[in-house]
Amino acid sequence: MILGLDISTKCTGWCLMGDEGDIVSCGAISFTAKETFQEKTRIFYNAISSLFEENDINIVGIEDQFFNRNANTLKILARFSGVACLITDLNNARFVFKTPKNVKKVFADNGSASKKDIIDTVKNKYGLEIENDNISDAIAVAYTIFLS
């Protein structure tokens, strides 16, 4: 099974995709502004660990960080990615990073696809009405890993 992740400082989207490219489940790990980074890290760790405990995940696709005007945000995203990589390794699975441009090109046939384009592609491919762009991005990441 594939776990696709769109890591964010406010809401991390995730998608579990089966061996046939079907969506098994998807959701989000949300954080509040009041939580410290340490609290957010614990929440993130527990949520990803639970997904591993409850599912037979063998590969994790992570949307790679891209240039962000806010260096602090980029540092936090990198730290969350490190936590995801550690959990993946501890569960004897492998992780793969995909750039946003690659994910958009593979999933929506357009490397410059907007968030709305990705949401629309989720609806067209899977018949799902997902308004949370973090979840739709995680679906796109999982799909990209599925095809690679």
NUDO-540269 format. One record per residue (C-alpha): y, x, z. Coordinates in steps of 0.25 Angstrom, whole numbers. Example, Ala and Ser with C-alpha at 12.3 -4.5 7.8 and 13.67 -1.06 7.14 Angstrom:
BEGIN
      yy      xx      zz
     -18      49      31
      -4      55      29
This chain:
BEGIN
      yy      xx      zz
       0       0       0
      14       4      -3
      26       4       7
      39       4       0
      52       7       8
      66       5       6
      72      13      18
      86       8      23
      94      10      35
      95      -5      37
      83     -11      31
      71      -4      26
      63     -12      15
      48     -10      14
      37     -16       5
      22     -15       6
      16     -15      -8
       1     -17     -11
      -7      -9     -21
      -4     -19     -32
      11     -18     -31
      11     -31     -23
      21     -32     -11
      13     -34       2
      25     -35      11
      39     -31      12
      50     -31      22
      61     -23      29
      64     -15      41
      78     -19      46
      87     -11      55
      99     -15      63
     112      -8      64
     111      -7      79
      97       1      78
      98      16      80
      92      25      69
      81      28      79
      78      13      81
      78      11      66
      68      22      64
      59      16      74
      60       2      67
      57       9      54
      46      17      59
      39       5      65
      41      -4      53
      35       6      43
      24      10      53
      20      -5      54
      19      -6      39
       9       6      39
       1       0      51
       0     -14      44
      -2      -9      29
     -10       1      22
       2       9      16
      -2      21       8
      12      24       1
      26      22       5
      37      22      -5
      51      25       0
      64      23      -7
      70      37      -7
      84      39      -1
      95      40     -11
     109      46     -10
     117      37       0
     131      39       3
     128      38      18
     121      51      22
     118      45      36
     110      33      29
     103      43      20
      98      51      32
      93      38      39
      86      34      27
      79      47      26
      75      47      40
      69      33      38
      62      38      26
      56      50      34
      51      40      44
      44      32      33
      38      45      27
      32      49      41
      26      35      43
      20      35      29
      14      49      32
       9      45      45
       1      34      39
      -5      43      28
       3      36      17
      12      43       7
      27      41       4
      35      41      -9
      50      41     -11
      56      34     -23
      70      34     -27
      78      21     -27
      80      23     -42
      65      25     -45
      62      13     -37
      72       4     -44
      67      10     -58
      53       7     -55
      54      -7     -48
      66     -13     -56
      66      -5     -69
      80       0     -65
      83      13     -57
      97       7     -54
      92      -7     -50
     100     -14     -39
      95     -19     -26
      95     -33     -32
      87     -28     -44
      76     -23     -35
      76     -37     -27
      75     -44     -41
      64     -35     -45
      56     -38     -32
      58     -53     -35
      53     -51     -50
      41     -42     -47
      37     -49     -34
      43     -62     -33
      49     -59     -19
      63     -63     -15
      68     -51      -7
      82     -50      -4
      81     -37       5
      84     -25      -5
      77     -16       5
      64     -23       4
      65     -25     -12
      68     -10     -13
      55      -7      -4
      47     -16     -14
      53      -8     -25
      49       5     -19
      35       0     -16
      34      -4     -30
      38       9     -35
      28      16     -27
      17       6     -32
      20      10     -46
      21      25     -44
